[in-house]
């Protein structure tokens, strides 16, 4: 027994790799700076 029908699996994979996403706008918020995951987690402690 399959969780999803074969056509649904195929459609999911097609949609997953065929998406048309807009490029990221990293300059949208000029006052922000990127930090590492370790620094972000250190703030939570």
ABEGO torsion letter per residue (X at the ends): XBABBAAAAAAAAAAAAABBBBBBBAAABAABBBBBAAAAAAAAX
